[in-house]
Amino acid sequence: MCGIVGYIGKENALPILINGLKKLEYRGYDSAGVCVMHKNNFSLVKEKGKIENLEQTLLHSNILGNVGIAHTRWATHGEPSQLNAHPHLDCKGRLAIVHNGIVENYSALKELLQKEGHIIISQTDSEIIAHLIEKFYLPTGALAEANDGDMEIATIKALKLIEGAYALAIIDKNTNNILVAKKSSPLVIGVGDEETFLASDASAIVAYTKKVIYLDDNEIASLTQNGYSIKNINGELIDKKIIEIAMTVDQIEKGGFRHFMLKEIFQQPEAIENTLRGRLALGTVKLNLQFDVSLIKRIIIIACGTSWHSGLIGKYIIEKFSGIPVEVDYASEFRYRNPIVRQDDLVIAISQSGETADTLAALKEAKLRGAKTLGIINVVGSTISREVDSGIYLHAGPEIGVASTKAFTCQITALLLLSLYLQQIKKPIDNTILVELKNIPEKIKEVLAQSDEIKKIAEIFKDSKNFLYLGRNLNFPVALEGALKLKEISYIHAEGYPAAEMKHGPIALIDEHMPVVFIAPQDEIYNKILSNMEEIKARGGNIIAIINKRDTKIEKLAKYIIKVPESINELSPLINIIPLQLLAYYIADLKGLSVDKPRNLAKSVTVE
């Protein structure tokens, strides 16, 4: 996820672009840049780091111009650096582009362009878009009679070759307009008085205009000082309705949600789609791993907190699909126990930030002992992503709320992809699971639609002092994660257990004041869960049950029920965690607590 903003009008563009970037910094903050056009010349400035670094560089500049585009980056290809920051130029320096999204066929397009003589200087997938447009955009002059001399036509031709997602803005030294296009990434046009704006999010432009147009997929628009024209990908003019924005700037940044955490919970269908994008094709899984996975005899997963819980789920699914034994270690304990690590071991480091100190230290220990290493990371260019032999990026976008939600489900998704990738070395993947995996985002949306009902349960239990979470098999780690979410943001003591272990101690805590949350899908040990519920009910415990939609037995045992869609057992954690995230969120919010920034916690734990 990145943020783009653009302006064309009668005012100096630079202050408007910088203010817009500040509103979009939640979408990316590893580098930023601006390109302003004045008298057919570009002023291009880019910096690594947060927008304040770019602003400091621009402090004593005298950049003028009433046309410009700007970008704040969340890296997907290439580490955060000044070179990889946007905007990017074509070979001749005639076109400048900013891009939010991902070009899945980037490698093939890059190879094609380089064979044709294009000089590509960054590591990004985005830069190739500028060169691809250049390929179809012949210079003015003797060849201007050809249709290929039209930037709009050239852009349409280029976009038809791109696989993936894009929100794109282009400026050309020889035209006085901004060309924008959208597919699977957000883009909004702002309509002002003798000025036109564009942005990834209305928050960047609402201070200047309340009139906006939301572009739909496969639409392309030409923006001028006096307005806009919008076409489809085939070049046919279309009419779009102007919408009047009523929300405040703060509300828009959060997408109308009360907190970033709630927004990120609701972003999970899209985030999982982004993790899957480009990695499923023709009944196979595509991962670009830099070592021979057929030589791996054992896997060790190292992680902390929420990532450790996803690692536990990874153990179940990797062993199920690949037959390779898996161990899961707390990264903070791994290097202090003289671990036995061999050269045919694969050590997987899982970290949302890629900077977790304990995980990084454990990773370095594993490398010293000769293991192959793989990272499952959300932040491109992070320390762990640079240390590992190979990696799987989540592409979940920035996670602002301290309590991880969408990174957790994307980690599970990445581990599912890895487990199937390892399986296909030995035997074909059952297409049923691939189809079901693609359907998971829609099933999560079904759960999210029940948020009001979950909030009602939260109102009943918000003053509880303790919670117990119980699950079995793959859903035992889900119970751990559900308990952790509640502890992190509501400050209520909560513990997760395998349901069968409840009899070995925790059952002593059960009374009418103890809420007990069961994760109870109709799997092969469903009847065991029923027995555990009977034991809780007999002792007066308050049962909250996460069950499948067609389940009728548990309705007789549990007073409070949340129904979720059925799925293949190995995918059920992706669905079952959603109501637990919502339950924790609503309890914390009803208690009036700081949901996005809970006390004593940090988003990235960079000390031991």
Buried (B, 14 or more C-beta within 10 A) or exposed (E): BBBBBBBBBEBBBBEBBBBBBBBBBBBBBBBBBBBBBBEEEBBBBBBBBBBEBBBEBBEEEEBEBBBBBBBBBBBBBBBBBBBBBBBBBBBEEBBBBBBBBBBBBBEEBBEBBEEEEBEBEBBBBBBBBBBBBBBBBBEEEEEEEEEBBBBBBBBBBBBEBBBBBBBBBBBBBEBEBBBBBBBBBBBBBBBBEEBBBBBBBBBBBBEBBBBBBBBEBBBBBBBBBEEBEBBBBEEEEEEBEEBEBEBEBEBBBBBEBEBBBBBBBBBBBBBBBBBBBBBBEEEEBEBEBEEEBEEBEBBBBBBBBBBBBBBBBBBBBBBEBBEBEBBBBBBBEBBEEEBEBEEEBBBBBBBBBBBBBBBBBBBBBBBEBEBBBBBBBBBBBBBBBEBBBBBBBBBBBBBBBBBBBBBBBBBBBBBBBBBBBBBBEEEEBBEEBBEBBEBBBEBBBBBBEBBEBBBEBBEBBBEBEEBBBBBBBBBBBBBBBBBBBBBBBBBBEBBBBBBBBBEEEBBEBBEEEBBBBBBBBBBEBBEBBBEBBEBBBEBEBBBBBBBBEEBEBBEEBBEBBBBBBBBBBBBBBBBBBBBBBBBBBBBBBBBEBEBBBBEEEEBBBEEE
